[in-house]
């Protein structure tokens, strides 16, 4: 084997070892690398206690309410299995809507409500014109309707 | 080797590559302009508004190509650096050195356009999520590579040190790419990969044309830069003196 082939092998072996080390390190830090916890993770006690953290999920349909003082907003973040009630005072991004993704930073208060200091919108990776989005929405509604009819007929 | 139809190894020598690169540069500039105009035309005048983000999404036509290029150029740079480390080709160190500033520019552009996009859509310029942080590390790797190479006077030693840094940094590229899959991030998942696209077709075409324009631009600029590096590093050789005399006359 020529010296330069040995060097090439050495470099490739080095890269493989480096990749393995990186994989192990990232695996060890797994829980520190997540940006937010889902409501299910919070319910399972995986979120840090007594410290600020972020929750993420969908804003539940029909859950956004403005409280009597006129500036406090309350809504529910859901991952369809578990819900977390959130209270927030401050500026909201334009994309913050019911049925869309959101990430909130804050702490769980004594009453079990998550008191947020910052709310961000998390949008999905789909890009389509409004007409297409409307068509997708209608198709989705039809599918739900059909499913509902089937379940009511079958029993 | 002389019985081959086309001898690739000939162009591994700077002396042979210099005129070839010079002839290719105008073509890559022309292609960059062509794809750039087509991409911007499709992106800004043909593609429809987005259902979620309205007109604001159009920054994608710069943001995504810049991010792709920042990662891809790093891989190419590390490939040349590794080749140089293993085989001691003179050209490979020069190529790696020539690619670094363009890669750094695209990494910066990706972060900058991302911040401009994040503020109106997410509600923040910057968050320390896995995608954004690993892309910032990529920018630091580029800057570190450039700084390390220029801190060492002897080009052979500079190439070696830079190559090791570049190869170690390769581990960051899959982390950037898969970060949105492996961890919860504020950044959404990828819209386009080799298997599928979750973008309307016209939008996708605009983005791909812009990405092609960035490719052609990167090749043109890297070739221009590598020609300058060749002249500088080989300034004591006969071919450089002849070349300079020819360009001066």
Boltz contact constraints between the chains, C-beta under 6 A:
constraints:
  - contact:
      token1: [A, 4]
      token2: [B, 86]
      max_distance: 6.0
  - contact:
      token1: [A, 4]
      token2: [B, 87]
      max_distance: 6.0
  - contact:
      token1: [A, 7]
      token2: [B, 86]
      max_distance: 6.0
  - contact:
      token1: [A, 8]
      token2: [B, 86]
      max_distance: 6.0
  - contact:
      token1: [A, 11]
      token2: [B, 82]
      max_distance: 6.0
  - contact:
      token1: [A, 11]
      token2: [B, 85]
      max_distance: 6.0
  - contact:
      token1: [A, 11]
      token2: [B, 86]
      max_distance: 6.0
  - contact:
      token1: [A, 18]
      token2: [B, 171]
      max_distance: 6.0
  - contact:
      token1: [A, 19]
      token2: [B, 171]
      max_distance: 6.0
  - contact:
      token1: [A, 22]
      token2: [B, 171]
      max_distance: 6.0
  - contact:
      token1: [A, 33]
      token2: [B, 130]
      max_distance: 6.0
  - contact:
      token1: [A, 33]
      token2: [B, 183]
      max_distance: 6.0
  - contact:
      token1: [A, 34]
      token2: [B, 183]
      max_distance: 6.0
  - contact:
      token1: [A, 34]
      token2: [B, 184]
      max_distance: 6.0
  - contact:
      token1: [A, 35]
      token2: [B, 129]
      max_distance: 6.0
  - contact:
      token1: [A, 35]
      token2: [B, 184]
      max_distance: 6.0
  - contact:
      token1: [A, 35]
      token2: [B, 185]
      max_distance: 6.0
  - contact:
      token1: [A, 35]
      token2: [B, 186]
      max_distance: 6.0
  - contact:
      token1: [A, 36]
      token2: [B, 184]
      max_distance: 6.0
  - contact:
      token1: [A, 93]
      token2: [B, 123]
      max_distance: 6.0
  - contact:
      token1: [A, 95]
      token2: [B, 121]
      max_distance: 6.0
  - contact:
      token1: [A, 103]
      token2: [B, 186]
      max_distance: 6.0
  - contact:
      token1: [A, 120]
      token2: [B, 122]
      max_distance: 6.0
  - contact:
      token1: [A, 120]
      token2: [B, 123]
      max_distance: 6.0
  - contact:
      token1: [A, 120]
      token2: [B, 124]
      max_distance: 6.0
  - contact:
      token1: [A, 121]
      token2: [B, 122]
      max_distance: 6.0
  - contact:
      token1: [A, 121]
      token2: [B, 123]
      max_distance: 6.0
  - contact:
      token1: [A, 122]
      token2: [B, 186]
      max_distance: 6.0
  - contact:
      token1: [A, 123]
      token2: [B, 52]
      max_distance: 6.0
  - contact:
      token1: [A, 123]
      token2: [B, 188]
      max_distance: 6.0
  - contact:
      token1: [A, 124]
      token2: [B, 188]
      max_distance: 6.0
  - contact:
      token1: [A, 125]
      token2: [B, 188]
      max_distance: 6.0
  - contact:
      token1: [A, 125]
      token2: [B, 189]
      max_distance: 6.0
  - contact:
      token1: [A, 125]
      token2: [B, 191]
      max_distance: 6.0
  - contact:
      token1: [A, 125]
      token2: [B, 198]
      max_distance: 6.0
  - contact:
      token1: [A, 126]
      token2: [B, 198]
      max_distance: 6.0
  - contact:
      token1: [A, 127]
      token2: [B, 50]
      max_distance: 6.0
  - contact:
      token1: [A, 127]
      token2: [B, 199]
      max_distance: 6.0
  - contact:
      token1: [A, 127]
      token2: [B, 203]
      max_distance: 6.0
  - contact:
      token1: [A, 128]
      token2: [B, 51]
      max_distance: 6.0
  - contact:
      token1: [A, 128]
      token2: [B, 200]
      max_distance: 6.0
  - contact:
      token1: [A, 129]
      token2: [B, 48]
      max_distance: 6.0
  - contact:
      token1: [A, 129]
      token2: [B, 200]
      max_distance: 6.0
  - contact:
      token1: [A, 130]
      token2: [B, 51]
      max_distance: 6.0
  - contact:
      token1: [A, 133]
      token2: [B, 51]
      max_distance: 6.0
